[in-house]
Amino acid sequence: MLRWGILSTARIATQKVIPALQAGSRHQVTAIASRSADRAEAAARTLGIDRAHASYEALLADPEVDVVYNPLPNHLHVPWSVRALEAGKHVLCEKPLARSVAEARPLVEAAAQHPHLQVMEAFMYRFHPQWLLTQRWLDGGQIGTLRAVHVTFAYTNLDPANIRNRPDLGGGALLDIGCYAVSVARLAFGREPERVHACLDRDPTFGTDRLTSGLLDFGTGHATFTVSTQADRFQRAFFLGSRGAVEIEIPFNAPPDQPCRLRLTCDGHTEEMRTEPTDQYTAQADHLANAIEHGTPLAISLGDSLATLAVVEQLFAAAPQTSA
């Protein structure tokens, strides 16, 4: 059983990842850390975790921790993941891995210096059955040659103190949720885009991009997306091929206790399918456990993470930056 240490009491950790780990049969959350002893102790009591650490350093020094989950703000992903590796811990790091390719390099170098340790970016959607099924359809040619991918992902967050509205901390729509769209497009086409175009609107107060749309040209097809931190909560993923299409209704925030619905259209016939209820965070942790325990390849290598970051950087560079 893998013993996990949680680096901070971030909401995604306390509401999503920790319950998913505790629900799995291969994982034990043994410690949680915060820079506030009170917060760490309160989270540990609420979640039934044995040990609470009043510093991140103390958690990394804990001999009862095998794997560190890092859900810190974006600008802290790399430095604390590097320190976890140096402490002899495997790492699951929240997306985006970094704010830029250059910022991610120290983590890649640290991973190379510790080849016995596993490091993976937490794109949890990749491990849900609806995405495994979609990938089989695309690879198997059920919709013919892939011509277009479109992703929409949006929510509303107007809190000026929230890290997603802090440009200095790596906030904004493109880094927070646009990275999903880029990851999906690269996965679906199985290559890197030849050209990118983007349109980006920055909030005049926060300075972060609140609405970003992108076009990725893969040569044989296009991927388009729109992401926003100031729009109605909505998400969808759509794949158009020469013979059919696939639509995923809840592509990223799949509920752990309910089936997910997909639609496959092939040669004019549409079939609706539902997957078994699955906690994608548990599935993600199980995938990492397989890599740690059996040496199986990671679905999301650091090279793959760097390639996604490279496209995100190209989109920022391609976008005329305006604010309304």
N, C-alpha and C positions, 0 to 999 in steps of 0.2 A: 504493500500500500504506500502510495506517495504522500509525503507529508508536506503540506503547503504552508507558506508564509505569505501574508497579504500586506503589501507595502502601501498603507494608508487606508482610511475609512471612506474612500470615495463611494459615491452612490452606486456606480456600476458594480463595485466589489460587494457591497453589503446587500444590494437588492437582487443582483443577477448571478455573479460568479460564485460567491461563497455558498448560497443555497444550492446551486448546481453541483458544486464540488461535494457538498455534504449529502446530496441525493445519490451520488455515484458510489459504486461499490469499491472503487480503486483509489479513492482519495480521502485524505483526512486533513482538515484545516487545523493546524496545531498552534498557529500564532498570528497575531495581527499587530500592526504598528501604526502609530500616529506621532506627530510632533507634540501632541497633547496627551499626557498620561490619562486624563479624564476621558477624552474621546476614545482612546484605545480600550480602556477598561469598560466603558459603556457598550461599545460595539462587541467586545468579547462576551460580556454578560448576555446581551440580547441574542447573539448568534451561537452561544454555547461553545466558545473557543477557549481552550485551556489557558493560553498565555497572552498577555497584552504587553507590548513593548512601548516605551515612551520615546523611542527614537527609531529611525530607519536603520541606523548602524547596529542597534541592539538586535533587531530582527535578523540582519544578515549574519551576525555572529552566533545566532542560535543553532546549536548542533542538531536540534530536532526538526529542522527545516531542510527539505530536499529541493523544493521548487519555490521560486518567488514569482508571484503575480504582481506586475507593476502597472497600476492604473493611475499613476500620477499625471499631472498636467503635461502636455506634449513636450515642453522644453526640458522636462526632467526624465523623459523616457530613456534616453541614451545614457546619461551619467549614472543613474541608479541601476540600470540593467548591467552596465559595465562593472559596477561595484559588486553586484550580485554574482556575476561570473567570477570575479576575483576572489569572492568568498566561497567559491566552490558550489554554487547553486545553479540549477537549471532555471531558465527564465521564460515566462509567458508575459509578453509586453503588449499593452494596449496599442491599438492603431491610433493615429499613424505612428510608425516606428520612430519617426523624427520629423522635424520641420523641413528638412532638405537632405539631399544625398550626402552633402559634405558633413552635415551634423551627424549622420548615421555612421560614418566611416569608423570612428573609434569603437563602436559596438561590433562592427564586422571584424575589425582587427583583434578585439578581445576574444571574440568567438573562435577565431583561428588559433589563438594562443591557448585555448581550452577546448580542444576538439572532442573531449569526452563529455562535454556539457551541451545540452540542447537549448537553442534559443528560437522562439517563434513569435511572430506578430499575431495578435489576437483578432483575426478576421473570422469571427465565429460562424458567420453565415455559411462559410464554405463546407461546414460539417453537417448541415441539416439535410435530411433525406430529400427535400424538395430540390436542393441544388445538386445533389449527387444524381438524382433522376434526370434533371435538366441537362447536366453534362453528358450523361449517357445518350440522351436523345440527340444532342448536338453532334457528339462524336460519331454516333451511329447513322447519321444522315436522315433521321426521321423527318426533318423539315427541309431536306435538300441542302444546298449550299447556303451558309449563313450570309445574309446581306446587310442586316441592320440590327443593332441593339439599342434600346432606349431605356434609360433608368430615370425615375423621378423619386426624390427623397426630400422631405421637408418637415419642419417643425417650427414652433414659435418660441423664442427665448429672448426676452427684452431686459433681462437682469444685467445691469452694467458691471456687477461684481462677478458674474459667472465667467469661468475661464474661457468659455466658448465665445465670449465677447471681448476678449483681451488679446489684441494683436501681438503684444510682447510675449504672450504665453503660447502662441501658436493657435489662436482661435480663428473662427470664421468657418463658413459653410464648406469651402473646398477641402480644407484639411480635415474637418470633422466628419463630414459625410460624403463629400465628393470623392474621397479616396475609395469608398465602396464602389462607386460608379466606374472609376478607373480600373479597379481590381476586377470587376465583373467583365468589362470590355476586354481586357487583356486575357482573362481566362477563357472567354467565349471564342475569341478569334485565335488564341494560341500563339500570338506574336505581338510585336510592339507596333504602335502606330507609326505611319510614315510622316504624317503631318498632324498638327493640332491647331484648333481655333477655339477662342473662348470669348465670352462676354461676362463681365464682372461688375457688380454694383456694390459699393462700399457704404456702410452706414456712416453718416456724417459725424455722428457722435462717438461711436465705438471705434471706427476705423477698420473694422473687419468686413470681409465680403459677406453680405447678407443674402445675395442672390447671384449664383454663378451658373452659367450654361456653357457646355463644351461640345465640340465636335472633334472626334478622333477618326482619322482616315487610315484604315488598315489595308488599303489597296484593293482587296476583294470585297470590302464592305465598310460601312460607317457605324460608329457608335456615337450616340448623342445622349446628353443628360442635362437635367436641371436640378440643382440642389439649393435649398434656402433655409435660413435660420429665422426667417420672419414671414412665414406663410402657413397656411393650414396644414395640420399634420396629415401627411399622405406619403405613400410609397408604392412603387410598382416597378416591375422589370419585364421587358418585352423583347422577344427575339423573333426576327422575321427572316425566313429562308425562302429559297426558290420554289419550294413545294408546300410550305406550311409555316406555322408560327407556334411559339410557346409564350404563355403569360403566367407570371408568378404574382399572386395577389398580395402576399406579405413577405417580400423577399428578405428583409433584414431583421425586423423585430418579431420573428416568428414566436407565437405564444408556446410555452413549454408544455401546456396541458390541453391543447386543442389541435385537431388536424389542420393542415394547411392545404389550400386549394390551388391547383394548377390547371391550365387549359392547354391541351395539345391539339392543334389543327393540322391536318395532313390531307392533301388532295381534296380539300373542301369539306372534310368531315371533322367536327370538333368533339373532343372527348374531355370531360372534366374528371380529374383525379384528385384524391385526397391522401395525404401522407399520414402515417401514424403520429400521434403526439410525441414530440421529441424536444428535450431541452438541448438546444444547440451548444450551450456553454458546457454541459456535461460531455457532449460528443467531442467538443474541441479538446477538453482536458483528457479524455480517453485517447484521442489521437496522439497528443503529446506524450502520454504515458507509454503508448506503444513504442514511440521513438526512443524514449529513455530506457525502457526495459528490454526491448528486443532489437533496437537499432534500425527500425523501419524508417524510410525516408519521410521527412516532413512535407506536408502538402504545401506549406508556405515557407520556402527557404528564405534566407536573408537576401540572396540574389533576387528573388522574386519581389521582396519588399523594396529593395533599392530601385527596381525597375518601375514599380508603381509610383514611388516618390519622384523618379525622374520625369514621369509624365505629368504629375501634379506641378512640378516646377515649370515644365514647358507651358502648361495652361496658364499659370500666373504670368509668365513672360509674354504670352500671346494676347492677353486680355487688355484692351484699353480700359484704364481704371477710371470710373466715373462714380459720382454719388448724386443722388436726387434730393 
